[in-house]
Structures are given as structure tokens and as C-alpha cells.
Amino acid sequence: MSKEKDDLKPPGGFHEHVYICLACAARGVRLWRPINPSPDLRCHDCAEKETAKSLDRFHCIGEYVPAVPHDTGVNRFYSFIGKSKPFFNWWLSLPLRVEGDHPLDEPFV
């Protein structure tokens, strides 16, 4: 069962153009941020490579926590504990990884 494109848009006024991995520019996948509030976002593969840790049962990768967008503005994210249910559900609806080859696995030309 495929998701409709509108199902993958975050609720509220979050700006999707800033929701990209800053290491590889992956878009349209779940992202993580450092536990200290920071817009320094990483995709699953980049966070695992950077921390040498795997995804745990709390959706964390080492010191990276889910980057669940906040509805009050650009580059604002909910705290690890105080997530908005609609935004967390949106985050869970995103694919875990980039499909196919990860952008960092491709040769630089």
C-alpha cells in the first residue's frame, strides 16, 4: 500500500525545504539531530557512520535523536520528550533510509 504524497507532508507550517541531511543532502527520509538542540540534521546512514552506533528502540542513534519538526517555525524541533503526536506520526511515516545507493556511497566526480 503506497502513501499518498499529501500523507508525507508534515502537519502545520513546517518548511520542508530545510529538512535535509546536512552531510549528504538526502531528502524525504527520517532525520535525526544532536540531543543538544541544533539544526545539524543527519539521515539514518550518516548518523550511524558518524556515531558508530545503531538505531535503538527509542528511535535514537548514539547522541542523535529524532528531528521531529516543530510547528512554530523553520529549524525548530521538538525536544526528545515533548514531541507533538501529529508531527511524530509524520516522522514515523517517512522512509528510514534513502532508497538505492546512499549519496555518500557514490563516487565523487
C-alpha positions in Angstrom: 0.0 0.0 0.0 1.6 3.3 -1.1 1.2 6.5 0.8 -0.3 9.5 -0.9 2.1 12.4 -1.4 0.0 14.6 1.0 0.4 12.0 3.7 4.1 12.6 3.7 3.8 16.4 4.3 4.2 17.4 7.9 1.1 18.9 9.6 1.1 22.6 10.3 3.5 25.2 8.9 6.8 23.4 8.8 9.0 24.2 5.8 10.2 21.0 4.1 13.0 22.7 2.1 15.1 22.8 5.3 14.5 19.2 6.2 17.6 17.7 4.6 20.6 15.7 5.8 23.5 18.2 6.0 26.1 15.5 5.4 24.7 14.1 2.1 21.6 16.2 1.2 19.2 13.3 1.5 15.5 14.4 1.4 12.2 12.7 2.1 13.5 10.4 4.8 13.6 10.4 8.6 16.2 12.7 10.0 18.0 12.9 13.4 19.6 15.9 15.2 22.1 16.1 18.1 20.5 15.8 21.5 21.5 19.5 22.1 19.0 21.5 20.1 20.6 22.0 16.8 19.5 22.1 13.1 22.6 19.9 12.3 20.4 17.2 10.7 21.6 13.7 9.6 19.9 10.8 7.8 20.0 7.3 9.2 23.1 6.2 7.4 25.1 9.4 8.1 24.2 9.4 11.8 25.2 5.7 12.1 28.5 6.4 10.3 29.2 9.5 12.4 28.5 7.9 15.8 29.4 4.2 15.0 26.1 3.4 16.8 22.9 1.7 15.6 19.2 2.8 15.8 17.9 1.8 19.3 14.4 1.0 20.5 13.8 4.7 21.4 14.5 5.8 17.8 17.9 7.3 18.8 21.3 6.8 17.0 24.0 7.4 19.6 23.7 11.1 20.6 21.3 11.8 17.7 17.5 12.0 18.5 14.6 12.1 16.1 14.4 15.5 14.3 10.6 15.9 14.8 9.7 19.3 13.3 8.1 21.9 15.5 5.1 23.8 14.1 6.3 27.2 15.2 9.0 27.8 12.7 11.9 26.9 10.4 14.7 24.9 12.0 12.8 24.3 15.2 12.4 20.8 16.6 10.5 19.3 19.4 12.5 18.2 22.5 13.2 14.5 22.7 10.5 14.0 25.3 7.9 16.7 24.3 7.0 15.5 20.8 3.8 16.5 19.0 1.8 13.4 18.1 0.9 14.5 14.6 4.5 15.6 13.8 5.9 12.4 15.4 3.5 10.3 13.3 4.6 12.2 10.2 8.2 11.5 11.1 7.4 7.8 11.5 5.6 7.7 8.1 8.9 8.7 6.3 11.1 6.0 4.9 14.0 5.1 7.3 16.7 5.2 4.5 17.4 6.6 1.1 16.3 4.1 -1.5 19.1 2.6 -3.6 22.6 3.7 -3.1 23.3 6.3 -0.3 24.5 9.6 -1.8 27.8 9.3 0.1 28.5 5.9 -1.4 28.5 7.3 -4.9 31.9 8.3 -6.4 32.7 12.0 -6.4 33.1 13.2 -9.9 
